[in-house]
Amino acid sequence: MAESQRMVAEERSGHCAVVDGNCLYVWGGYMSIAENEVYLPSDEIWTYDTDMGIWETHSMEGDIPPPMSGSCEACLNGVMYIFGGYDDNGYTNQLYCVNLKDNNGKFTWKKITNFKGRPPTPRDKLSCWVYDNRIIYFGGYGCKKLNELSDSMSFCTDEVSWGTHPAPRAAHAGTTLGIKGYVFGGRVLGTRTNDIHCLDLGTWTWSKIIHSSVRRPVGRSWHTVTTVSDCMMFLFGGLSANNDGWLFNVQTKNWTQLQHLPKNKPRLWHTACLGLESEVFVFGGSQDDILSVDRGHCNDLLVFQTQPCTLLRQVLLCLDYMGKNAKLLQEQLSWLPPKLSHKVQDKISFWTGAGTPHE
């Protein structure tokens, strides 16, 4: 059961987020209070109904992880897995999971300890791929030498890979497309890169992708890359970026910069998740170069429609607009039939509770 409604998840960076069905789940991370970095509670999870546009928060129980940031999340068969991160005791390599589809409406953490093989070393700011019922982790920053963090390792077993390995890196972005795992950018020693590497998850063979575009994204870290079709990836934000967005076609090796992005909403160390309607939900993150200035973090949700949306999605977007602009549309709203008017009133109540001024 939801414990509170008509609210919005707190601002944060370095958090975890996944989409399962029509719901976005947000957990962990940190925020800034009076120039201090404060972890968000680890015994709560926020859900966002992508159809109705409503946030709810739920308490969690079980083997609750410590509050932390920089963990790596993955959703597999309705279960969210959290690995690694940084907490008050430093880097960790603990693995936790929570069933997002518990029939009793509970969110119960379970710490996984009965695994075989050797887990990856403690680290944060890593990436992962989900393939063939496995979660494969790559890179990150930890307490070991960089050359000990370069191998990709799955939760099930350690694996050996061939080909041209990427340089060890952290704060990069990864995504799964078909049977391949892609890595873009990240921090390599003192450099933020814009290279792309691909790991064939069937043969465990690495290859470096050669760009065919003259124009391409600048090197960056703390960005996101999201698979949006069977041949396309969506890159957004990051440190050293000018709040830009790009599409990369893995077949043509061509970059296309997106236009009409919100220039006043820069993001880094945010999350980006693909929805059912091919939209990308970007939540949280910082607006600043957090290495030098950390004036605050974000809690607004940016939605990027990468494919034409369905009629249902267009209706929901219209409801959202009416809820945000109730004063402007006051006369017209009185013309609505009762059933539709009730849904609009729900939207108005939500945006009033969220503190959004009505225009």
C-alpha positions in Angstrom: 0.0 0.0 0.0 1.2 3.5 -0.7 1.9 5.5 2.5 1.6 8.9 1.0 0.3 10.5 -2.2 0.3 13.9 -4.0 4.0 14.3 -3.4 7.1 14.2 -5.5 10.3 12.3 -4.8 13.0 14.4 -3.2 15.8 15.8 -5.2 18.8 13.6 -5.5 21.8 12.4 -7.6 23.7 9.1 -7.7 20.4 7.2 -7.2 19.0 4.1 -8.8 15.9 3.9 -11.0 14.2 1.2 -13.1 11.0 0.9 -15.1 8.9 -2.2 -14.8 5.5 -2.1 -16.7 4.0 1.3 -16.3 5.9 2.2 -13.1 9.1 4.0 -12.5 10.9 3.0 -9.3 13.4 5.4 -7.6 15.7 4.4 -4.7 18.7 5.8 -2.8 21.2 8.5 -3.8 22.2 11.6 -2.0 21.2 15.3 -1.8 22.9 18.5 -0.6 21.7 20.3 2.6 23.6 23.4 3.7 26.7 22.3 1.7 26.6 18.8 3.3 26.0 15.7 1.3 23.2 13.6 2.9 22.1 10.1 1.8 18.5 9.5 1.1 16.7 6.9 3.3 17.4 3.3 2.1 14.2 2.0 3.7 11.9 3.7 1.3 11.2 3.5 -2.5 9.3 6.0 -4.7 7.1 4.9 -7.5 5.8 7.0 -10.4 2.8 5.9 -12.4 3.8 6.7 -16.0 0.2 6.6 -17.1 -1.4 8.8 -14.4 1.7 10.9 -13.6 1.4 10.3 -9.8 4.2 9.8 -7.3 3.9 7.6 -4.2 6.4 6.6 -1.5 6.5 3.1 0.1 8.4 1.8 3.1 10.7 -1.1 2.7 11.7 -4.0 5.1 13.9 -7.0 5.2 17.7 -6.9 4.7 17.8 -3.1 4.1 20.9 -1.9 2.4 22.8 1.0 3.9 22.1 4.5 2.5 24.4 5.0 -0.4 25.0 6.5 -3.9 26.7 5.3 -7.1 25.1 1.8 -6.9 24.3 -0.1 -10.1 20.7 -1.1 -10.7 19.1 -3.6 -13.0 15.6 -5.0 -13.4 15.2 -8.7 -14.3 11.9 -10.5 -14.3 10.2 -7.9 -12.1 13.1 -8.0 -9.5 15.4 -5.0 -9.0 19.0 -5.8 -8.2 21.3 -3.3 -6.5 25.1 -3.9 -6.6 28.0 -1.9 -5.3 28.0 1.8 -4.4 29.5 4.1 -1.8 28.2 4.4 1.8 29.5 5.7 5.1 32.0 2.8 5.2 33.4 3.3 1.7 33.0 1.2 -1.4 30.9 -1.9 -1.3 30.4 -5.0 -3.4 27.2 -6.2 -1.7 24.3 -7.4 -3.8 20.7 -6.8 -2.8 17.3 -7.5 -4.6 13.7 -6.6 -4.1 10.6 -8.0 -5.8 8.7 -5.1 -7.4 5.6 -7.2 -8.0 4.9 -8.6 -4.5 1.2 -9.5 -4.4 0.9 -8.1 -0.9 2.2 -4.7 -2.0 5.3 -5.0 0.2 8.8 -4.1 -0.8 11.2 -6.5 1.0 14.9 -6.3 0.5 17.0 -9.5 0.4 20.7 -9.6 0.7 22.2 -12.2 -1.7 24.9 -14.2 -0.1 24.5 -17.7 -1.4 26.3 -17.1 -4.7 29.0 -19.1 -6.4 32.3 -17.7 -7.7 34.1 -14.5 -6.8 32.1 -11.3 -6.9 33.4 -8.1 -8.4 35.6 -5.9 -6.2 34.0 -3.1 -4.2 33.3 -0.1 -6.5 30.8 2.6 -7.4 29.9 4.5 -10.6 29.9 1.3 -12.6 27.5 0.0 -15.4 25.8 -3.3 -16.2 24.0 -5.2 -19.0 21.1 -7.6 -18.6 21.3 -10.5 -21.0 20.1 -14.1 -21.0 18.9 -13.9 -17.3 22.2 -12.6 -16.2 23.5 -9.2 -15.0 27.0 -8.4 -16.2 28.9 -5.6 -14.5 31.6 -3.5 -16.0 34.1 -0.9 -14.8 33.6 1.6 -11.9 35.8 3.3 -9.3 37.0 1.4 -6.3 39.9 0.7 -3.9 41.9 -1.5 -6.3 44.2 -0.6 -9.2 42.5 0.5 -12.4 43.7 -2.6 -14.3 41.9 -4.8 -11.8 38.6 -3.1 -12.6 38.6 -3.5 -16.4 37.2 -7.0 -16.7 33.5 -7.5 -17.1 32.0 -10.0 -14.6 28.5 -11.5 -14.4 26.7 -12.2 -11.2 26.7 -15.9 -12.0 30.3 -16.5 -12.8 33.5 -14.8 -13.7 34.0 -14.6 -17.5 37.0 -14.2 -19.8 36.7 -11.8 -22.7 38.7 -11.3 -25.9 39.3 -8.5 -28.3 40.3 -4.9 -27.7 39.3 -4.1 -24.1 38.2 -0.6 -23.2 40.5 1.4 -21.0 39.4 1.1 -17.3 36.9 3.8 -16.5 34.2 5.0 -14.2 31.1 7.3 -14.4 30.6 6.0 -17.9 27.2 4.7 -19.4 26.2 1.3 -20.6 23.2 -0.2 -22.4 22.2 -3.5 -23.8 21.1 -3.7 -27.4 20.3 -7.2 -28.7 23.1 -9.6 -27.8 25.6 -6.7 -27.3 26.5 -4.5 -24.4 27.7 -1.0 -25.2 29.9 1.4 -23.2 30.1 5.1 -24.0 32.5 7.7 -22.5 33.4 8.0 -18.8 36.4 9.1 -16.8 39.6 7.4 -17.8 42.4 8.7 -15.5 42.3 12.5 -16.1 40.3 12.4 -19.3 36.6 12.3 -20.1 36.2 10.2 -23.2 33.7 9.9 -26.1 34.7 6.4 -27.3 32.2 3.6 -27.8 33.0 -0.1 -27.1 30.9 -3.1 -27.7 31.0 -6.5 -25.9 29.3 -9.4 -27.7 27.5 -11.1 -24.8 27.4 -14.5 -26.6 31.1 -14.8 -27.6 32.6 -12.4 -25.0 34.5 -10.5 -27.7 35.2 -6.8 -27.4 35.3 -4.4 -30.3 35.8 -0.6 -30.6 33.1 1.2 -32.6 34.5 3.7 -35.1 32.3 6.8 -35.5 31.3 7.6 -39.0 29.9 11.1 -38.1 31.9 14.3 -38.4 30.0 15.8 -35.6 29.9 13.7 -32.4 29.3 14.2 -28.7 32.2 15.6 -26.6 33.8 13.5 -24.0 31.8 13.3 -20.8 31.1 11.4 -17.5 28.0 10.9 -15.3 25.8 10.8 -18.4 23.2 8.2 -19.5 22.8 6.0 -22.6 19.5 4.3 -23.2 18.4 1.8 -25.9 15.3 3.2 -27.7 15.0 0.8 -30.7 16.6 -2.2 -32.2 19.4 -0.1 -33.7 19.3 3.2 -31.8 20.7 4.5 -28.5 19.9 7.8 -26.8 22.7 9.8 -25.0 21.8 12.6 -22.6 23.6 15.0 -20.4 26.7 14.4 -18.3 29.7 16.4 -17.0 31.5 18.4 -19.8 28.4 18.3 -21.9 26.2 21.3 -22.7 23.0 19.6 -21.8 22.8 18.0 -25.2 21.1 14.9 -26.4 22.2 12.5 -29.2 21.0 9.4 -31.1 23.5 6.8 -32.2 22.7 4.3 -34.9 24.7 1.1 -34.3 24.2 0.0 -37.9 25.4 3.2 -39.6 27.7 4.2 -36.8 26.2 7.7 -37.2 25.5 10.3 -34.5 22.5 12.7 -34.8 22.2 15.6 -32.3 18.7 16.3 -31.1 17.2 19.7 -31.3 14.7 21.5 -29.1 16.0 20.1 -25.8 15.4 22.1 -22.6 18.5 24.3 -22.4 17.8 25.3 -18.9 17.7 21.8 -17.4 21.3 20.5 -17.5 21.7 17.0 -15.9 24.6 14.9 -14.6 24.6 11.8 -12.4 20.8 11.4 -13.2 19.0 8.2 -14.3 17.3 7.4 -17.6 14.8 4.6 -18.1 12.9 3.4 -21.2 9.1 3.3 -20.9 6.5 1.2 -22.6 5.8 4.0 -25.2 9.5 4.3 -26.3 9.8 7.4 -24.1 12.8 8.0 -21.9 12.2 9.1 -18.3 15.1 11.2 -16.9 14.9 11.8 -13.2 17.0 13.7 -10.7 20.7 14.5 -11.1 22.7 17.6 -10.5 22.5 20.9 -12.4 26.2 21.8 -11.6 29.7 20.5 -11.9 29.5 18.7 -8.6 33.3 18.4 -8.4 33.6 22.1 -7.9 30.1 23.5 -7.2 27.2 21.6 -5.6 24.4 24.0 -5.2 21.6 21.5 -5.4 20.0 18.6 -7.2 16.8 18.0 -9.2 13.6 16.2 -8.6 11.8 17.0 -11.8 11.1 14.3 -14.4 12.0 15.0 -18.0 10.3 12.8 -20.6 11.9 12.4 -24.1 9.6 10.9 -26.7 11.9 9.1 -29.1 9.1 7.5 -31.2 5.7 8.7 -32.2 3.4 8.3 -29.2 0.1 6.3 -29.1 -3.3 7.9 -28.9 -3.5 6.9 -25.2 -0.2 8.7 -24.5 -1.5 11.8 -26.2 -4.6 11.8 -24.1 -2.5 11.5 -20.9 -0.3 14.3 -22.0 -3.4 16.5 -22.6 -4.6 15.6 -19.1 -1.2 16.6 -17.7 -1.3 19.9 -19.5 -4.8 20.7 -18.2 -3.8 19.8 -14.7 -0.8 22.2 -14.8 -2.8 25.0 -16.5 -6.1 24.9 -14.6 -6.4 28.7 -14.1 -5.7 29.4 -17.8 -8.3 26.8 -18.9 -10.8 27.5 -16.1 -13.7 28.3 -18.4 -13.0 25.4 -20.8 -12.7 22.9 -18.0 -16.3 23.5 -16.9 -17.4 22.2 -20.3 -15.9 18.7 -19.7 -18.2 15.7 -19.1 -18.2 14.5 -15.5 -16.0 11.4 -16.0 -13.3 13.4 -17.8 -13.6 16.3 -15.4 -12.9 13.9 -12.5 -9.6 12.8 -14.1 -8.6 16.4 -14.7 -9.4 17.3 -11.0 -7.0 14.4 -10.0 -4.3 16.0 -12.1 -5.0 19.5 -10.7 -4.7 18.1 -7.1 -1.5 16.3 -7.9 0.2 19.4 -9.4 -1.1 21.6 -6.5 0.5 19.1 -4.0 3.7 19.1 -6.1 4.0 22.9 -5.7 3.7 23.6 -9.4 2.2 27.1 -10.0 -0.9 27.1 -12.2 -0.7 29.4 -15.2 
